[in-house]
Amino acid sequence: MTDDGNTRPRATCRVCGDGLEQFLDLGEQPISQAFVEPGADAEEFFFPLVVGVCTGCAMVQLLHDVPRDRMFHHDYPFYSSSSQAMQEYFAGVAREFLDTDLTGDRPFLVEIGCNDGVLLRTIKDAGVRHLGFEPSGGVADVARARGIRVRGDFFEERTAKEVCAAEGTADVIYSANTLCHIPYLDSVFRGVDALLAPDGVFVFEDPYLGDVVAQTSFDQIYDEHFYLWSAESVQATARRFGFELVDVRRLPVHGGEVRFTLARAGRRTPTPAVAALVAEERQRRLSSIDTLRGFAANVARVRDDLVRTLTDLRERGRRVVGYGATAKSATVLNLCGIGPDLVEFICDTTPDKHGKLTPGQHIPIRPAEAFADPYPDYALLFAWNHAAEIMAKERAFTASGGRWLRYVPDVHVV
Ligand SMILES: [Zn+2]
């Protein structure tokens, strides 16, 4: 920890105030998307990435939070539209809203964390009222250039009330891969309460604790992922703020997510999927400290296997290159202590990252074209959630004898 005095872990839940039990320590970690200029002498910010579960509401959460302005600022380098598969996915989500909850008189959709407008472009093209909240200026500018209405703020009680006063209530409040970033969930829920129409829906999708535990995908845990939701914890949180969990849908995107749909209590009948997922979680004892400690033991095993495999490849003179300088990769690299001696460079399609170094371990990042110039012996797939898209695109790599090295759900070569 270099500043902010945030050295002691939280003892009580951010949502309900009950006690927290720690089960996983991923070590000192940098800001996952704070890529470093070569030769920069500014000291990097590190924080302890430690995870616990609430004994009251079962919410899995980080025990240290990072000041939000350190994560989401003008140079935030993640662009949702950089993946073709994600563009198609969000166009589909938008069309579904247009066909269901946005069919009334002058419907209005608000998105929390609209990024570069990957979802809102479809809403805008349909001529439907919309507003995206996006505090990261660079990605927000891309959305604005597409004609999308963006407010450059964090979504919280105050800003939500201002929108409601100026534009009226929202029929849909939606958030993808953002809500779990926000420690101050109480203010977000009070904002939703202020802004949502009486029969509106609050829909969010984020990585699902059940998938993280089942796949040992510990790299889903980093500074931005403050919470890991389960149906049980979301249901408890919804009740606490006067809402009800009325639908859940498992999603194959981003390595396993759930789309949670909340309505005001008593306004909609929950679908059978809600009770089914809650029952499945109870049967798995997903939120029990024993299950979560078992997960932590699996994380330690994957860490040791990965380091051993990479060390062995280096000793055999094999070239290993990383694929995708993702936020997730920061957790893996810094937990395992993997630097440029084990992974020569990481290729990535985002121009903002090229020529920079990964946070903490300082592995160089190069453009996608560097991958084939010449192909390495092994490619360590950090962007494993886009595996199908990437492996289809890089058929020439495997055709030339290259192999993919993966670490989810365990270390294996493909
Ligand atoms: Zn709690």
Residues whose N, C-alpha, C, O or C-beta is under 5 A from the ligand:
A	BS01	ZN	C13 V15 C16 G17 D18 C54 G56 C57 A58 M59
